[in-house]
């Protein structure tokens, strides 16, 4: 396996994991708590 192919596959796996973590965080976050936290941090 060429080094370039290995790097591309590694970056792809990292991108998929990052997307899964982001999606999981969005799905499991309570919207009311998140809104309160964002409003408090904006002040």
Helices and strands as residue ranges (DSSP letters): H 3-28, H 31-42
